[in-house]
Amino acid sequence: MAGDHLELEGTVTKARGNGSFLVQESAGKSLLICTLSGKIRKNTIRILEGDLVKISVSPYDLSRGIITYRIKKDV
């Protein structure tokens, strides 16, 4: 069903090729392989290592996710 997903926060640890990233969950328990959502690709939002991001994860496969939002850092 639509809407059956988990919302998590994490930190990007490594930028892989082709819009794929390794993200460490904020609880520190797991490392996820994440891709960019369509809205982030469309607006060409840059995701770098060390960025804090929101992730949408399916309850069926907890090792993969979609980056839906880049959380802004206070400078």
N, CA and C atoms as an extended XYZ file, in Angstrom:
225
Properties=species:S:1:pos:R:3:atomname:S:1:resname:S:1:resid:I:1 pbc="F F F"
N         0.833       -1.192        0.000 N   MET     1
C         0.000        0.000        0.000 CA  MET     1
C         0.870        1.245        0.000 C   MET     1
N         0.351        2.289       -0.574 N   ALA     2
C         1.070        3.559       -0.572 CA  ALA     2
C         1.089        4.122        0.841 C   ALA     2
N         2.223        4.656        1.228 N   GLY     3
C         2.337        5.234        2.560 CA  GLY     3
C         2.890        4.266        3.597 C   GLY     3
N         3.105        3.018        3.226 N   ASP     4
C         3.688        2.056        4.155 CA  ASP     4
C         5.202        2.101        4.041 C   ASP     4
N         5.817        3.124        4.623 N   HIS     5
C         7.266        3.218        4.610 CA  HIS     5
C         7.727        3.852        5.911 C   HIS     5
N         8.987        3.639        6.223 N   LEU     6
C         9.577        4.180        7.430 CA  LEU     6
C        10.362        5.438        7.097 C   LEU     6
N        10.255        6.454        7.939 N   GLU     7
C        11.027        7.682        7.776 CA  GLU     7
C        12.176        7.654        8.773 C   GLU     7
N        13.412        7.722        8.280 N   LEU     8
C        14.597        7.701        9.119 CA  LEU     8
C        15.474        8.894        8.797 C   LEU     8
N        16.392        9.203        9.704 N   GLU     9
C        17.412       10.215        9.447 CA  GLU     9
C        18.766        9.529        9.488 C   GLU     9
N        19.687       10.055        8.710 N   GLY    10
C        21.016        9.478        8.672 CA  GLY    10
C        22.022       10.444        8.097 C   GLY    10
N        23.283       10.004        8.100 N   THR    11
C        24.380       10.805        7.585 CA  THR    11
C        24.998       10.092        6.394 C   THR    11
N        25.240       10.833        5.326 N   VAL    12
C        25.851       10.267        4.120 CA  VAL    12
C        27.319        9.987        4.420 C   VAL    12
N        27.731        8.736        4.250 N   THR    13
C        29.117        8.360        4.522 CA  THR    13
C        29.955        8.258        3.258 C   THR    13
N        29.325        7.854        2.146 N   LYS    14
C        30.076        7.710        0.907 CA  LYS    14
C        29.157        7.933       -0.281 C   LYS    14
N        29.637        8.705       -1.250 N   ALA    15
C        28.905        8.915       -2.494 CA  ALA    15
C        29.391        7.881       -3.502 C   ALA    15
N        28.505        7.004       -3.913 N   ARG    16
C        28.835        6.021       -4.930 CA  ARG    16
C        28.445        6.597       -6.282 C   ARG    16
N        28.655        5.890       -7.335 N   GLY    17
C        28.325        6.383       -8.662 CA  GLY    17
C        26.839        6.312       -8.956 C   GLY    17
N        26.422        7.074       -9.971 N   ASN    18
C        25.078        6.988      -10.524 CA  ASN    18
C        23.967        7.364       -9.535 C   ASN    18
N        24.208        8.351       -8.683 N   GLY    19
C        23.174        8.830       -7.766 CA  GLY    19
C        22.879        7.895       -6.624 C   GLY    19
N        23.832        7.091       -6.242 N   SER    20
C        23.674        6.147       -5.150 CA  SER    20
C        24.604        6.542       -4.009 C   SER    20
N        24.144        6.361       -2.769 N   PHE    21
C        24.899        6.791       -1.598 CA  PHE    21
C        24.832        5.738       -0.505 C   PHE    21
N        25.877        5.682        0.317 N   LEU    22
C        25.851        4.886        1.532 CA  LEU    22
C        25.497        5.824        2.669 C   LEU    22
N        24.471        5.469        3.450 N   VAL    23
C        23.982        6.326        4.520 CA  VAL    23
C        24.002        5.543        5.823 C   VAL    23
N        24.618        6.143        6.855 N   GLN    24
C        24.638        5.570        8.202 CA  GLN    24
C        23.411        6.073        8.944 C   GLN    24
N        22.588        5.163        9.412 N   GLU    25
C        21.383        5.529       10.150 CA  GLU    25
C        21.767        6.289       11.418 C   GLU    25
N        20.934        7.245       11.846 N   SER    26
C        21.271        8.085       12.995 CA  SER    26
C        21.396        7.279       14.284 C   SER    26
N        20.707        6.148       14.376 N   ALA    27
C        20.847        5.280       15.546 CA  ALA    27
C        22.183        4.539       15.514 C   ALA    27
N        22.839        4.533       14.351 N   GLY    28
C        24.157        3.930       14.211 CA  GLY    28
C        24.155        2.438       14.045 C   GLY    28
N        22.991        1.855       13.834 N   LYS    29
C        22.911        0.402       13.757 CA  LYS    29
C        23.175       -0.156       12.371 C   LYS    29
N        22.728        0.546       11.326 N   SER    30
C        22.815       -0.059       10.001 CA  SER    30
C        23.319        0.933        8.962 C   SER    30
N        23.867        0.371        7.905 N   LEU    31
C        24.356        1.126        6.760 CA  LEU    31
C        23.424        0.816        5.595 C   LEU    31
N        22.840        1.853        4.988 N   LEU    32
C        21.849        1.673        3.935 CA  LEU    32
C        22.400        2.132        2.590 C   LEU    32
N        21.957        1.482        1.528 N   ILE    33
C        22.249        1.935        0.166 CA  ILE    33
C        21.037        2.748       -0.274 C   ILE    33
N        21.257        4.028       -0.582 N   CYS    34
C        20.144        4.914       -0.904 CA  CYS    34
C        20.344        5.571       -2.269 C   CYS    34
N        19.230        5.820       -2.934 N   THR    35
C        19.229        6.570       -4.181 CA  THR    35
C        18.515        7.897       -3.953 C   THR    35
N        18.602        8.794       -4.916 N   LEU    36
C        17.956       10.089       -4.811 CA  LEU    36
C        16.510       10.005       -5.285 C   LEU    36
N        15.637       10.757       -4.637 N   SER    37
C        14.253       10.815       -5.088 CA  SER    37
C        14.175       11.677       -6.351 C   SER    37
N        13.083       11.573       -7.055 N   GLY    38
C        12.911       12.307       -8.297 CA  GLY    38
C        12.914       13.817       -8.112 C   GLY    38
N        12.354       14.293       -6.996 N   LYS    39
C        12.295       15.726       -6.747 CA  LYS    39
C        13.692       16.302       -6.500 C   LYS    39
N        14.548       15.550       -5.824 N   ILE    40
C        15.924       16.003       -5.583 CA  ILE    40
C        16.706       16.007       -6.897 C   ILE    40
N        16.498       15.005       -7.735 N   ARG    41
C        17.171       14.976       -9.048 CA  ARG    41
C        16.697       16.130       -9.927 C   ARG    41
N        15.393       16.378       -9.915 N   LYS    42
C        14.812       17.412      -10.772 CA  LYS    42
C        15.344       18.802      -10.400 C   LYS    42
N        15.470       19.078       -9.114 N   ASN    43
C        15.923       20.393       -8.658 CA  ASN    43
C        17.429       20.469       -8.474 C   ASN    43
N        18.143       19.440       -8.878 N   THR    44
C        19.613       19.336       -8.810 CA  THR    44
C        20.166       19.779       -7.456 C   THR    44
N        19.641       19.179       -6.405 N   ILE    45
C        20.135       19.430       -5.051 CA  ILE    45
C        21.362       18.548       -4.846 C   ILE    45
N        22.458       19.154       -4.446 N   ARG    46
C        23.711       18.429       -4.259 CA  ARG    46
C        23.730       17.742       -2.900 C   ARG    46
N        24.089       16.476       -2.908 N   ILE    47
C        24.253       15.703       -1.678 CA  ILE    47
C        25.730       15.348       -1.578 C   ILE    47
N        26.366       15.726       -0.468 N   LEU    48
C        27.782       15.470       -0.256 CA  LEU    48
C        27.982       14.586        0.964 C   LEU    48
N        29.185       14.051        1.095 N   GLU    49
C        29.505       13.245        2.273 CA  GLU    49
C        29.418       14.116        3.519 C   GLU    49
N        28.810       13.581        4.565 N   GLY    50
C        28.648       14.315        5.807 CA  GLY    50
C        27.313       15.028        5.938 C   GLY    50
N        26.504       15.051        4.877 N   ASP    51
C        25.200       15.707        4.931 CA  ASP    51
C        24.211       14.872        5.731 C   ASP    51
N        23.343       15.552        6.468 N   LEU    52
C        22.267       14.907        7.208 CA  LEU    52
C        21.052       14.852        6.291 C   LEU    52
N        20.459       13.663        6.124 N   VAL    53
C        19.367       13.475        5.172 CA  VAL    53
C        18.224       12.693        5.811 C   VAL    53
N        17.023       12.862        5.242 N   LYS    54
C        15.867       12.046        5.607 CA  LYS    54
C        15.749       10.941        4.565 C   LYS    54
N        15.419        9.743        5.035 N   ILE    55
C        15.365        8.574        4.167 CA  ILE    55
C        14.004        7.914        4.299 C   ILE    55
N        13.466        7.462        3.198 N   SER    56
C        12.247        6.677        3.180 CA  SER    56
C        12.640        5.224        2.897 C   SER    56
N        12.267        4.316        3.811 N   VAL    57
C        12.670        2.911        3.710 CA  VAL    57
C        11.429        2.024        3.686 C   VAL    57
N        11.425        1.054        2.796 N   SER    58
C        10.348        0.082        2.741 CA  SER    58
C        10.492       -0.913        3.891 C   SER    58
N         9.388       -1.316        4.502 N   PRO    59
C         9.489       -2.300        5.589 CA  PRO    59
C         9.878       -3.697        5.097 C   PRO    59
N         9.845       -3.921        3.787 N   TYR    60
C        10.176       -5.221        3.236 CA  TYR    60
C        11.671       -5.404        2.993 C   TYR    60
N        12.385       -4.318        2.706 N   ASP    61
C        13.827       -4.379        2.491 CA  ASP    61
C        14.465       -3.227        3.259 C   ASP    61
N        14.996       -3.512        4.425 N   LEU    62
C        15.541       -2.477        5.308 CA  LEU    62
C        16.975       -2.099        4.970 C   LEU    62
N        17.532       -2.647        3.893 N   SER    63
C        18.902       -2.320        3.520 CA  SER    63
C        18.972       -1.283        2.400 C   SER    63
N        17.818       -0.905        1.840 N   ARG    64
C        17.773        0.070        0.746 CA  ARG    64
C        16.766        1.166        1.075 C   ARG    64
N        17.050        2.369        0.558 N   GLY    65
C        16.150        3.478        0.822 CA  GLY    65
C        16.230        4.542       -0.252 C   GLY    65
N        15.414        5.587       -0.069 N   ILE    66
C        15.377        6.717       -0.995 CA  ILE    66
C        15.602        7.989       -0.183 C   ILE    66
N        16.555        8.811       -0.612 N   ILE    67
C        16.813       10.085        0.052 CA  ILE    67
C        15.737       11.058       -0.400 C   ILE    67
N        14.942       11.563        0.566 N   THR    68
C        13.828       12.433        0.229 CA  THR    68
C        14.058       13.889        0.612 C   THR    68
N        15.012       14.156        1.507 N   TYR    69
C        15.209       15.528        1.980 CA  TYR    69
C        16.620       15.691        2.515 C   TYR    69
N        17.244       16.821        2.204 N   ARG    70
C        18.562       17.159        2.747 CA  ARG    70
C        18.350       18.183        3.849 C   ARG    70
N        18.737       17.849        5.062 N   ILE    71
C        18.562       18.735        6.214 CA  ILE    71
C        19.659       19.770        6.224 C   ILE    71
N        19.265       21.037        6.293 N   LYS    72
C        20.224       22.137        6.251 CA  LYS    72
C        20.997       22.226        7.560 C   LYS    72
N        22.293       22.497        7.456 N   LYS    73
C        23.146       22.658        8.626 CA  LYS    73
C        23.154       24.117        9.055 C   LYS    73
N        23.271       24.366       10.352 N   ASP    74
C        23.436       25.730       10.847 CA  ASP    74
C        24.898       26.119       10.716 C   ASP    74
N        25.153       27.213       10.038 N   VAL    75
C        26.535       27.660        9.818 CA  VAL    75
C        26.846       28.833       10.712 C   VAL    75
